[in-house]
């Protein structure tokens, strides 16, 4: 499954926190990784994007945080972290992974991957 593939991809990435919205699909996306790393998935309200951005920001610098959210929130989250717009994402864009590196000066580098 895609969740298992994500788990294998990120297992050795020194992940310190897992954040997902309350929706089942987002939780399921992170479950294999959470199990492998023995980390709890922290649940955030999908409608509170600002709160999610704040939670991500407080867990860095130098930390790896994995976030599972809806396609319609991804651009807002990345921009809120100081990254550029990544454009429109369809609901079916499950294979896209963004690596956002916070640079510490309210900007971020973004790498777009497919898995």
DRENGU-890460 format. One line per field, with one value per residue (C-alpha): x, y, z. Coordinates in steps of 0.02 Angstrom, whole numbers, plus 50000, padded with zeros to 5 digits. Example, Ala and Ser with C-alpha at 12.3 -4.5 7.8 and 13.67 -1.06 7.14 Angstrom:
BEGIN
xx <- (50615  50684) $
yy <- (49775  49947) $
zz <- (50390  50357) $
# end
This chain:
BEGIN
xx <- (50000  50052  50057  50179  50287  50290  50341  50487  50538  50540  50591  50773  50736  50752  50567  50525  50338  50190  50043  49881  49708  49564  49509  49531  49628  49759  49776  49793  49929  50041  49995  50131  50264  50200  50207  50382  50449  50344  50279  50106  50010  49961  49789  49753  49588  49588  49500  49635  49776  49857  49867  49946  50075  50113  50135  50254  50353  50376  50449  50594  50731  50830  50686  50590  50401  50286  50115  49967  49836  49711  49765  49664  49766  49942  49979  49915  50024  50180  50152  50119  50289  50371  50377  50317  50148  50148  49993  49832  49827  49684  49606  49682  49861  49905  50077  50150  50266  50332  50492  50490  50651  50628  50772  50746  50711  50525  50565  50571  50640  50520  50560  50417  50432  50322  50320) $
yy <- (50000  50181  50203  50057  50131  50298  50209  50125  50288  50387  50255  50315  50502  50542  50585  50667  50699  50639  50755  50711  50784  50695  50609  50422  50421  50542  50441  50280  50358  50379  50221  50108  50239  50273  50088  50068  50219  50190  50369  50434  50521  50693  50740  50916  50989  51003  51171  51247  51263  51405  51294  51155  51276  51334  51154  51117  51275  51238  51065  51135  51188  51035  50915  50807  50818  50717  50790  50702  50825  50853  50911  51071  51122  51079  51241  51344  51245  51261  51447  51470  51394  51516  51410  51453  51408  51229  51257  51160  50981  50866  50750  50605  50669  50542  50504  50676  50708  50880  50900  51072  51135  51283  51404  51501  51670  51643  51557  51377  51271  51146  50985  50898  50709  50567  50399) $
zz <- (50000  49980  50171  50186  50047  50137  50297  50210  50127  50290  50417  50425  50414  50599  50612  50779  50758  50657  50628  50539  50525  50610  50451  50438  50274  50343  50502  50402  50295  50447  50545  50472  50502  50678  50716  50644  50739  50895  50883  50922  50783  50845  50780  50720  50662  50472  50480  50591  50466  50564  50718  50615  50545  50722  50782  50639  50671  50856  50820  50718  50680  50640  50668  50546  50556  50444  50406  50324  50265  50125  49953  49971  50125  50067  49975  50122  50243  50136  50107  50293  50328  50208  50052  49878  49807  49745  49640  49631  49694  49648  49776  49680  49700  49833  49763  49795  49941  49984  50082  50162  50239  50354  50331  50493  50414  50379  50215  50163  50022  49947  49856  49765  49749  49686  49772) $
# end
